[in-house]
Amino acid sequence: MAEKKVGFGEFELDFGRYQLCRRGQPVRLEGLPLQLLMFLIENQRKLVTREQIADALWGKDVFVDIEQGINTAIRKIRMALDDDSAQPQFLQTVVGRGYRFVAAITVEEDGVAPVSSEGFMVSAEELGRAILPRPPRVRQNPSRAGVNPSFP
């Protein structure tokens, strides 16, 4: 599995080492909140419902107070990132629905150059042009335009 590092703001999250750093210094974040942060980053800019969080972190057949567990994990993530829920830089609450990781990120996998998510948008047409083979172009000799090519 590829080692992935994600940078956002002054933070870097190393997925392979399960370590969050701020300006190169480790930030203490327990296992469950760290797993939740990784899950939210993996779903960057998408709404992640509390049900999706519960399924990802605990599974379907767990008998714990999931609501309290999610609330505690979110609070610990915000404390570690020094993020304000009223003016979030990283973690946005969508009241009654769930959460969204809103910061721009850079991703580095196994030493490959970082790729930024900031302002990166591709239209369906551009994507289609990039992945579909182009038909061969037929060039016409301007002096022979309209001449049947099977006759010399």
C-alpha positions as CSV (number, residue, x, y, z in Angstrom):
1,M,0.0,0.0,0.0
2,A,1.3,3.5,-0.9
3,E,2.5,5.7,1.9
4,K,0.5,8.9,1.7
5,K,1.2,12.3,3.3
6,V,-1.5,15.0,3.1
7,G,-0.6,18.6,3.8
8,F,-3.2,21.3,4.8
9,G,-2.5,24.7,6.3
10,E,0.5,24.2,8.6
11,F,-0.3,20.5,9.2
12,E,0.9,17.3,7.6
13,L,-0.9,14.0,8.1
14,D,1.2,10.9,7.4
15,F,-1.3,8.1,6.7
16,G,1.3,5.3,6.8
17,R,2.7,6.3,10.2
18,Y,-0.6,7.5,11.7
19,Q,1.0,10.8,12.6
20,L,-0.2,14.4,12.5
21,C,2.4,17.1,12.6
22,R,2.2,20.9,12.8
23,R,5.2,22.7,11.3
24,G,7.2,19.4,11.6
25,Q,6.3,18.8,15.3
26,P,4.1,15.9,16.2
27,V,0.6,16.8,17.4
28,R,-1.0,14.5,20.0
29,L,-4.2,13.0,18.6
30,E,-5.7,9.7,19.8
31,G,-6.5,6.8,17.5
32,L,-10.2,7.2,16.9
33,P,-10.1,11.0,16.3
34,L,-7.1,10.4,14.0
35,Q,-9.0,7.8,12.1
36,L,-11.9,10.1,11.7
37,L,-9.6,12.9,10.5
38,M,-8.2,10.5,7.9
39,F,-11.7,9.5,6.8
40,L,-12.8,13.1,6.5
41,I,-9.7,14.0,4.4
42,E,-10.3,11.0,2.2
43,N,-13.7,12.5,1.5
44,Q,-12.5,16.1,1.2
45,R,-15.1,18.7,0.4
46,K,-17.9,16.0,0.5
47,L,-20.6,15.9,3.2
48,V,-19.9,12.9,5.4
49,T,-22.9,11.9,7.5
50,R,-22.8,10.7,11.0
51,E,-24.0,7.3,9.8
52,Q,-21.1,7.1,7.4
53,I,-18.7,8.0,10.2
54,A,-20.2,5.4,12.5
55,D,-20.0,2.7,9.8
56,A,-16.4,3.6,8.9
57,L,-15.1,3.7,12.5
58,W,-17.2,1.2,14.4
59,G,-19.0,-1.0,11.8
60,K,-22.7,-1.9,11.9
61,D,-23.0,-4.2,14.9
62,V,-21.3,-2.2,17.6
63,F,-23.2,-1.4,20.8
64,V,-21.5,1.8,22.0
65,D,-22.7,5.4,22.4
66,I,-21.8,6.3,18.8
67,E,-23.3,9.9,19.0
68,Q,-21.1,10.7,22.0
69,G,-18.1,9.0,20.4
70,I,-18.4,11.1,17.2
71,N,-18.9,14.3,19.2
72,T,-15.8,13.6,21.3
73,A,-13.7,12.7,18.3
74,I,-14.8,15.9,16.4
75,R,-14.0,18.0,19.5
76,K,-10.5,16.5,19.8
77,I,-9.8,17.0,16.1
78,R,-10.8,20.7,16.4
79,M,-8.6,21.1,19.5
80,A,-5.6,19.5,17.8
81,L,-6.1,21.6,14.7
82,D,-6.9,24.7,16.7
83,D,-10.0,25.0,14.5
84,D,-13.0,27.2,15.4
85,S,-16.4,25.6,14.7
86,A,-18.0,29.1,14.2
87,Q,-15.3,30.0,11.5
88,P,-13.9,26.7,10.4
89,Q,-10.6,26.5,8.5
90,F,-10.6,22.7,8.3
91,L,-13.7,21.0,9.7
92,Q,-17.2,22.3,8.8
93,T,-20.3,21.2,10.7
94,V,-23.4,20.8,8.5
95,V,-26.0,21.0,11.2
96,G,-28.3,18.0,11.4
97,R,-26.4,16.2,8.6
98,G,-22.7,15.7,9.3
99,Y,-19.2,17.1,8.6
100,R,-17.1,18.3,5.7
101,F,-13.3,18.7,5.5
102,V,-13.0,22.1,3.7
103,A,-9.3,22.9,3.6
104,A,-7.2,22.7,0.4
105,I,-4.8,19.8,0.6
106,T,-1.6,18.6,-1.1
107,V,-1.1,14.9,-1.5
108,E,2.3,13.1,-1.7
109,E,2.4,9.4,-2.3
110,D,5.7,7.4,-2.0
111,G,7.9,10.4,-2.8
112,V,5.9,11.4,-5.9
113,A,5.6,15.2,-6.3
114,P,2.8,16.7,-4.3
115,V,-0.6,17.3,-6.0
116,S,-2.7,20.2,-4.8
117,S,-6.5,20.1,-4.6
118,E,-6.8,23.9,-4.5
119,G,-8.6,25.2,-7.6
120,F,-8.3,21.9,-9.4
121,M,-11.3,21.4,-11.6
122,V,-11.7,19.4,-14.8
123,S,-14.8,19.5,-17.0
124,A,-16.3,16.3,-18.3
125,E,-15.4,17.4,-21.8
126,E,-11.7,17.9,-20.8
127,L,-11.6,14.6,-19.1
128,G,-13.1,12.9,-22.1
129,R,-10.5,14.5,-24.4
130,A,-7.7,13.4,-22.0
131,I,-8.7,9.7,-21.8
132,L,-10.3,8.9,-25.1
133,P,-8.1,8.1,-28.1
134,R,-8.2,10.7,-30.9
135,P,-9.3,9.6,-34.3
136,P,-6.5,9.7,-36.9
137,R,-6.4,13.0,-38.8
138,V,-6.6,12.8,-42.6
139,R,-4.5,15.5,-44.3
140,Q,-5.4,16.6,-47.7
141,N,-3.0,18.0,-50.2
142,P,-4.4,21.5,-50.9
143,S,-3.6,21.2,-54.6
144,R,-5.6,17.9,-54.8
145,A,-8.6,19.0,-52.7
146,G,-11.7,17.4,-54.1
147,V,-9.7,14.9,-56.2
148,N,-10.4,11.2,-55.7
149,P,-7.3,9.8,-53.8
150,S,-7.5,6.4,-55.6
151,F,-6.6,8.0,-58.9
152,P,-3.1,9.4,-59.4
